[in-house]
Structure formats: structure tokens, C-alpha cells
Amino acid sequence: MVERVDFLVVGAGMAGASAGYELAAHGRVLLLEQEAQPGYHATGRSAALYTETYGPAPVRALTVASRTFFDAPPDGFAEHPLLAPRGVLLIGREDQTEALDGAFAEARRLAPSVERWDRDRALAQAPFLRQDYVGGAVWEPDAMDMDVHAIHQGFLRGMKARGGRVVTDARVTALVRRDGLWRAETAAGAFAAPVLVNAAGAWADEVAGLAGLPPAGLVPKRRTAVTVDPLFDRAEEAEGLDAWPMVVDVEESFYMKPDAGRLLVSPADETPSPPCDAQPDEFDIAVAIDRMEQAARFRVRRIAHRWAGLRSFVADKVPVVGFDGRTEGFFWLAGQGGYGIQTAPALARTAAALATGGGLPEDVAAFGLTPADLAPDRLARG
């Protein structure tokens, strides 16, 4: 028996769930998830920050276009707000002044609320930083914490309400195009649809290979993170920790962010890796702590938790979204890198529009973005 639907989506992480939600308004959707639960890999291991100044220009446009959805999701999408105030302080040493100026100029293009600060103002906002480390900063007041679990579950719940469903433990082992349908063989059975959406994250090139297509050139890159208990010289210095801004080095050599009474810290590593259940590397953990302690006025008392995730990029770090011109009905939704959650609403609407034969949503196109900027064949042209 082969179950027939209108859209077959490989992957039920944030990309697959959000696209499934939008596509379910156009037909029957089925998500195939290789793990026992959706969101096990990159979606569940995110730093969970919404920032309009992060990533290449197409990514920033998709991020800004997603803000309306995050601020006012559809009724019943979530029980509480999806975003919470945080703010990001992009810091630099005296020798990084030029990099800060460049980051400020670029950020202002789509985020006019950002400000260029001197050392004194930066330290007033983040007194836990060392005075001899900070030369200046760029302040993004509108950066927000994201409730990743609520966003992901909201998309899945909304898709199911529209008639879609998820099949777990359904790793795709074979793909064949026949009689106008993609047939997917999985451990959970066989499924078919005229349109197959490849939202398999780090495994997207492998899925393309099963379909007889060349890879997009995705490179999964490991990102390590820990949560730590900070140790201060005086107990009062830890007061208000949960309200601290996120702090990021201007050259992204580390970042730190409050996380439920602790600090989430990462060396912002991008170590190429095969698709896998990524595990943290002890050296990267040591680097993260060392870099943070160079910048901050506290030490690490204890590492509470450690993990790693894979962020998959193509060469230009822009998502790959669109039909593959070398066959029928094979649609790419991959290469979101570290931007997949903050761009999910706009990227899902974009994917659904293109997959159903339409153009870009008006609000996305208003930023000057075109289908060609996201199309898979741009990689061959490049």
C-alpha cells in the first residue's frame, strides 16, 4: 500500500514543520521524520535569538519579514508570546573598531534602531564586561529571545489542524519518480506525492542523491554550546543576570546569553562535519570558556550542560529554496544555516508560494528579494 498526498516533506524540524503548515492550506501534507520525534537535531539545539542584523542580506530580509508573525501569530498558535526582550551587544576591542563600524553600517540598512556606542555606554549596559577588553559596541535593542519549542510545536499543531500529519521513525531509503509522483520508501511504509519538499537539514544532499540529483554543496558545520554557572568576586554582581543582554564578539569568536539563571556560552565554531547526531568537542568547550573569561569580570564555577548541533550552509550562506530544474516536482528547502528559526515564517510562506506555482509574497519581494536569489540553480551559476 502506498499512501498518496499532495506534498511530501522530508524532515519535520523547523523548516519542514513551517513549510508543512503553509502547504497544508493548499493540499494534503505529510511530513517524514527520520527520528523518533520532530526537531531532534538543529531545531532543538538553537541559541534561540531573533536578530535583524545577522546573516547575509537575503537572510536579514527574511528575518525582518518574519517579525509580524512572531509578534502576532494566528489564534491558537501558542499560549504565550513567542518573543521576549533581550537586546544584543556586539562588542569589539580597540583594534576591532573598523569591524564595529562596518557592522554598524551594514546593520542600519534593515534595522534602523541599532546604535553605535562607545566604551562607557557599552559598559553601562553590560557592567559584567572588562573595561580593558571593550573598545566600543553596536547595540541592537530589538533583538529578542525566541521560544523555539513553542514556535515549532505551533507549526506542527497548525499543520495537523489543516489535515496534515507527521510520520516519525521514517528515514527515507529510496526515492523514485514515476507516473508524475515521487515515491518514497521508508521504514514506516511507502508514500507518494507529485511534489517532494527536501527539508532534511544536514541530510538534504543525501536525500537529493536518493533522487538521482547532484548535491547542492551543503556543508554541515558543528556549533558547540555550554550552559555555565558564573562565579563572581561579590555575590551582588550576579544580580539581574536574567536581564543581561546577549553579548557577541564582532568577529563572532564567541557569544554568551542568559539562560534560566545560567549563561549559555559558545565559541561560535563552524567545524565541517558529516550529517550526524553532533556531539560537543572538549577543545571547543575550553575555547568558549577561555574567550568568555577574557572579556568578562567573572569565572566559570561549573559547566551545567553541554551540547552541539549542525548548521548547514552552501557557499553564499543563503537558503536554497525552489524546484530543481533537472527533474520534476523536487523542491529544495535547505541550507538555512544558523538562521532557520528566525526566518521560518517568511521562508515557509516563500517556499509554499513557489512550490504551488506562485511568486514571492509581496512583503518579502518588497525587500528586493527575488526567486533567483534563493533558487537551486544559482549555485551552478555561481
C-alpha positions as CSV (number, residue, x, y, z in Angstrom):
1,M,0.0,0.0,0.0
2,V,1.3,3.5,-0.9
3,E,-0.2,6.5,0.9
4,R,-0.9,9.3,-1.6
5,V,-0.8,13.0,-0.6
6,D,-0.3,16.3,-2.4
7,F,3.0,17.4,-0.7
8,L,5.6,15.0,0.8
9,V,8.0,16.9,3.1
10,V,11.2,15.1,4.1
11,G,12.1,16.4,7.6
12,A,10.0,17.7,10.4
13,G,12.3,20.2,12.0
14,M,11.6,23.9,11.9
15,A,11.9,24.1,8.1
16,G,9.7,21.1,7.4
17,A,7.1,21.9,10.1
18,S,6.7,25.6,9.0
19,A,6.6,24.7,5.3
20,G,4.1,21.9,6.0
21,Y,1.9,24.4,7.9
22,E,1.8,26.7,4.9
23,L,1.4,24.0,2.3
24,A,-1.4,22.4,4.2
25,A,-3.6,25.4,3.1
26,H,-3.1,24.1,-0.5
27,G,-3.5,20.4,-0.2
28,R,-2.8,17.3,1.9
29,V,0.7,17.3,3.5
30,L,2.7,14.5,5.1
31,L,6.0,15.1,6.9
32,L,8.5,12.2,7.0
33,E,10.8,12.4,10.1
34,Q,13.8,10.0,10.4
35,E,14.0,10.4,14.2
36,A,11.5,9.3,16.9
37,Q,10.5,12.9,17.4
38,P,10.5,16.1,15.3
39,G,13.1,18.7,16.0
40,Y,15.7,16.4,17.5
41,H,18.7,17.9,15.6
42,A,19.3,21.6,14.7
43,T,15.9,22.9,15.8
44,G,16.3,21.6,19.3
45,R,19.8,23.0,19.7
46,S,19.5,26.6,18.8
47,A,20.7,29.7,20.7
48,A,17.1,30.9,20.2
49,L,17.7,34.6,19.3
50,Y,15.8,36.8,16.9
51,T,18.2,39.4,15.4
52,E,17.6,41.5,12.3
53,T,21.4,42.2,11.9
54,Y,22.6,38.6,11.5
55,G,23.4,36.9,8.2
56,P,23.7,37.9,4.5
57,A,21.2,40.4,3.0
58,P,18.6,37.9,1.8
59,V,18.6,36.3,5.3
60,R,18.1,39.6,7.0
61,A,15.2,40.4,4.7
62,L,13.5,37.1,5.5
63,T,14.1,37.8,9.2
64,V,12.5,41.2,9.1
65,A,9.6,39.8,7.1
66,S,9.0,37.2,9.8
67,R,8.6,39.7,12.7
68,T,4.9,40.3,12.2
69,F,4.2,36.6,12.5
70,F,6.2,36.3,15.7
71,D,4.6,39.4,17.2
72,A,1.1,38.3,16.3
73,P,0.8,34.7,15.4
74,P,-2.6,33.2,14.4
75,D,-5.1,32.5,17.1
76,G,-4.3,29.2,18.9
77,F,-0.8,29.1,17.6
78,A,0.8,29.4,21.1
79,E,-0.4,30.0,24.6
80,H,2.1,32.8,25.3
81,P,4.3,35.3,23.4
82,L,6.8,33.8,21.1
83,L,9.4,36.6,21.6
84,A,10.7,38.2,24.8
85,P,13.0,41.3,25.1
86,R,16.7,40.6,25.2
87,G,18.9,43.0,23.2
88,V,22.3,42.2,21.7
89,L,25.5,44.0,22.4
90,L,28.0,43.4,19.6
91,I,31.4,44.2,21.3
92,G,34.9,44.9,20.0
93,R,38.3,45.7,21.3
94,E,40.1,48.9,20.3
95,D,41.8,47.0,17.5
96,Q,38.4,45.9,16.2
97,T,37.0,49.5,15.7
98,E,36.9,49.2,12.0
99,A,35.0,45.9,12.2
100,L,32.4,47.6,14.5
101,D,32.0,50.5,12.2
102,G,31.4,48.1,9.2
103,A,28.9,46.0,11.2
104,F,27.0,49.1,12.3
105,A,26.7,50.5,8.7
106,E,25.5,47.1,7.4
107,A,23.0,46.6,10.3
108,R,21.4,50.0,9.8
109,R,20.2,49.0,6.3
110,L,17.3,47.0,7.7
111,A,17.4,47.7,11.4
112,P,17.4,51.5,11.9
113,S,17.1,51.1,15.6
114,V,20.7,49.9,16.1
115,E,23.1,52.3,17.7
116,R,26.9,52.7,17.7
117,W,28.2,53.0,21.3
118,D,31.4,54.0,22.9
119,R,33.1,52.0,25.7
120,D,31.4,53.9,28.5
121,R,27.9,53.3,27.2
122,A,28.6,49.7,26.4
123,L,29.9,49.0,30.0
124,A,26.9,50.8,31.4
125,Q,24.6,48.3,29.6
126,A,26.9,45.4,30.4
127,P,28.9,46.1,33.6
128,F,29.9,42.5,33.8
129,L,32.4,43.1,31.0
130,R,36.0,44.0,31.5
131,Q,36.8,47.7,30.9
132,D,40.2,46.9,29.3
133,Y,38.5,44.5,26.8
134,V,35.7,46.6,25.4
135,G,36.6,49.4,23.0
136,G,33.1,50.0,21.7
137,A,29.9,48.3,20.7
138,V,26.9,48.1,18.4
139,W,23.6,47.9,20.3
140,E,20.6,46.2,18.8
141,P,17.7,46.9,21.2
142,D,15.1,45.0,19.2
143,A,16.8,41.6,19.4
144,M,14.6,39.1,21.1
145,D,14.7,35.7,22.7
146,M,12.6,33.1,20.8
147,D,10.6,30.3,22.3
148,V,11.8,27.7,19.8
149,H,9.7,24.9,21.2
150,A,6.5,26.9,21.1
151,I,7.2,28.0,17.5
152,H,8.0,24.5,16.3
153,Q,5.0,23.0,18.1
154,G,2.7,25.8,16.8
155,F,3.6,25.0,13.2
156,L,3.1,21.2,13.8
157,R,-0.2,21.7,15.6
158,G,-1.4,24.2,12.9
159,M,-0.4,21.8,10.1
160,K,-2.3,18.9,11.7
161,A,-5.4,21.2,12.2
162,R,-5.3,21.7,8.5
163,G,-5.3,18.0,7.8
164,G,-1.6,17.3,7.6
165,R,0.3,14.7,9.6
166,V,3.8,13.6,10.7
167,V,5.2,10.1,10.4
168,T,8.2,9.5,12.7
169,D,10.9,6.8,12.5
170,A,10.5,7.2,8.7
171,R,14.0,7.6,7.3
172,V,13.8,7.8,3.5
173,T,15.7,4.9,1.9
174,A,14.7,5.2,-1.7
175,L,13.1,7.8,-4.0
176,V,11.7,7.2,-7.4
177,R,9.8,9.5,-9.8
178,R,7.1,7.6,-11.7
179,D,3.8,8.5,-13.3
180,G,4.0,12.0,-12.1
181,L,4.7,11.1,-8.5
182,W,7.7,10.9,-6.2
183,R,7.5,7.6,-4.3
184,A,9.4,7.5,-1.0
185,E,10.3,4.2,0.6
186,T,10.8,4.4,4.4
187,A,10.9,2.1,7.4
188,A,7.4,3.3,8.2
189,G,6.0,2.5,4.7
190,A,5.7,3.9,1.2
191,F,4.4,7.4,0.4
192,A,3.8,9.3,-2.8
193,A,3.1,12.8,-3.9
194,P,3.6,14.9,-7.1
195,V,5.8,17.4,-5.1
196,L,8.6,16.3,-2.7
197,V,10.0,19.0,-0.4
198,N,13.6,18.3,0.7
199,A,13.7,19.9,4.2
200,A,16.1,17.3,5.6
201,G,18.6,19.8,7.1
202,A,22.1,18.3,7.2
203,W,20.9,15.3,5.3
204,A,19.4,17.3,2.3
205,D,22.2,16.4,-0.1
206,E,21.8,12.8,0.8
207,V,18.1,13.0,0.0
208,A,18.9,14.6,-3.3
209,G,21.3,11.7,-4.0
210,L,18.4,9.2,-3.5
211,A,16.5,11.1,-6.1
212,G,19.4,10.8,-8.6
213,L,20.3,14.5,-8.3
214,P,23.7,16.1,-7.7
215,P,24.3,17.8,-4.3
216,A,23.7,21.4,-3.6
217,G,27.1,21.6,-1.9
218,L,25.7,21.7,1.6
219,V,28.3,21.7,4.4
220,P,27.0,20.8,7.8
221,K,29.1,22.7,10.5
222,R,29.2,21.8,14.1
223,R,28.4,24.5,16.7
224,T,29.2,23.8,20.3
225,A,27.5,25.4,23.3
226,V,27.5,25.0,27.1
227,T,25.5,26.5,29.9
228,V,27.6,27.5,32.9
229,D,27.2,28.8,36.5
230,P,29.3,32.0,36.7
231,L,31.4,32.8,39.7
232,F,31.7,36.4,40.8
233,D,34.0,38.1,43.3
234,R,30.9,39.5,45.0
235,A,27.5,37.9,45.1
236,E,25.7,41.2,44.2
237,E,27.5,41.3,40.9
238,A,25.3,38.4,39.7
239,E,22.0,40.3,40.4
240,G,19.8,40.7,37.4
241,L,21.7,38.1,35.3
242,D,18.5,37.0,33.6
243,A,18.0,40.5,32.2
244,W,21.6,40.8,30.8
245,P,21.8,41.4,27.0
246,M,23.3,38.8,24.7
247,V,27.0,39.7,24.1
248,V,28.6,38.8,20.8
249,D,32.2,39.4,19.7
250,V,32.2,41.5,16.5
251,E,34.2,38.8,14.7
252,E,31.9,36.1,16.2
253,S,34.7,34.4,18.1
254,F,32.3,33.8,21.0
255,Y,28.9,34.8,22.4
256,M,27.1,34.5,25.7
257,K,23.5,34.8,26.6
258,P,21.4,34.4,29.9
259,D,19.6,31.1,30.0
260,A,17.4,30.3,33.0
261,G,19.7,31.7,35.7
262,R,22.8,30.5,33.9
263,L,24.8,31.6,30.9
264,L,24.8,29.9,27.5
265,V,28.3,30.3,26.0
266,S,29.6,29.2,22.6
267,P,32.9,29.7,20.7
268,A,30.8,30.2,17.6
269,D,32.7,27.3,16.0
270,E,31.9,26.2,12.4
271,T,33.6,22.8,12.1
272,P,32.7,20.9,9.0
273,S,31.0,17.6,9.9
274,P,29.2,14.7,8.1
275,P,25.5,14.6,8.9
276,C,25.2,13.0,12.3
277,D,24.0,13.4,15.9
278,A,26.5,16.1,16.7
279,Q,28.4,15.9,20.0
280,P,30.4,18.7,21.7
281,D,34.2,18.7,21.5
282,E,36.1,19.3,24.7
283,F,38.6,21.6,23.0
284,D,35.8,23.8,21.7
285,I,34.3,23.9,25.2
286,A,37.6,25.1,26.6
287,V,38.0,27.7,23.9
288,A,34.5,29.1,24.6
289,I,35.2,29.4,28.3
290,D,38.6,31.0,27.8
291,R,37.3,33.6,25.4
292,M,34.4,34.5,27.6
293,E,36.6,34.8,30.7
294,Q,39.0,37.2,28.7
295,A,36.0,39.5,28.1
296,A,34.1,39.1,31.4
297,R,34.6,40.0,35.0
298,F,33.6,36.6,36.3
299,R,34.9,33.0,36.0
300,V,33.1,29.7,35.4
301,R,32.2,27.8,38.5
302,R,30.6,24.8,36.9
303,I,29.6,23.6,33.5
304,A,25.9,22.6,33.8
305,H,25.2,21.2,30.4
306,R,27.0,20.8,27.0
307,W,25.8,20.0,23.5
308,A,26.4,20.6,19.8
309,G,24.3,21.0,16.7
310,L,24.8,21.1,13.0
311,R,24.1,24.2,10.9
312,S,24.2,23.5,7.2
313,F,25.4,26.1,4.7
314,V,26.0,26.4,1.0
315,A,28.8,28.7,-0.3
316,D,26.9,32.0,-0.1
317,K,25.2,31.1,3.2
318,V,21.8,31.9,1.7
319,P,19.0,29.3,1.9
320,V,18.3,27.1,-1.1
321,V,14.6,27.3,-2.0
322,G,12.9,26.3,-5.2
323,F,12.3,23.5,-7.7
324,D,15.3,21.6,-9.1
325,G,15.3,22.3,-12.8
326,R,16.8,18.9,-13.6
327,T,13.7,16.9,-12.7
328,E,10.0,17.4,-12.0
329,G,8.5,18.0,-8.6
330,F,11.7,18.0,-6.5
331,F,11.7,21.1,-4.3
332,W,14.6,22.3,-2.2
333,L,14.2,23.9,1.2
334,A,17.7,23.6,2.7
335,G,20.8,25.5,3.7
336,Q,19.2,27.7,6.4
337,G,22.5,27.6,8.4
338,G,22.1,29.4,11.7
339,Y,19.1,31.5,10.5
340,G,16.4,28.8,10.1
341,I,14.3,29.7,13.2
342,Q,14.3,33.5,12.9
343,T,13.4,33.3,9.2
344,A,10.9,30.4,9.4
345,P,7.6,32.3,9.0
346,A,8.7,34.2,5.9
347,L,10.7,31.4,4.4
348,A,7.8,29.0,4.8
349,R,5.4,31.4,3.1
350,T,8.0,31.8,0.3
351,A,8.5,28.1,-0.1
352,A,4.8,27.4,-0.2
353,A,4.2,30.2,-2.8
354,L,7.0,28.9,-5.1
355,A,6.0,25.2,-4.6
356,T,2.4,26.0,-5.7
357,G,3.5,27.9,-8.8
358,G,3.2,31.5,-7.4
359,G,5.7,34.3,-6.9
360,L,7.3,35.6,-3.7
361,P,4.9,37.0,-1.1
362,E,4.6,40.8,-1.5
363,D,6.2,41.7,1.8
364,V,9.2,39.5,1.0
365,A,9.6,40.8,-2.5
366,A,9.4,44.4,-1.1
367,F,12.9,43.9,0.2
368,G,14.2,43.4,-3.3
369,L,14.4,39.6,-2.9
370,T,13.8,37.5,-6.0
371,P,13.2,33.8,-6.6
372,A,16.6,33.7,-8.4
373,D,18.3,34.8,-5.1
374,L,17.2,31.6,-3.5
375,A,16.9,29.2,-6.5
376,P,19.0,26.0,-6.5
377,D,20.4,26.8,-10.0
378,R,22.1,29.9,-8.6
379,L,24.7,27.6,-7.1
380,A,25.6,26.2,-10.6
381,R,25.7,29.8,-12.0
382,G,27.9,30.9,-9.2
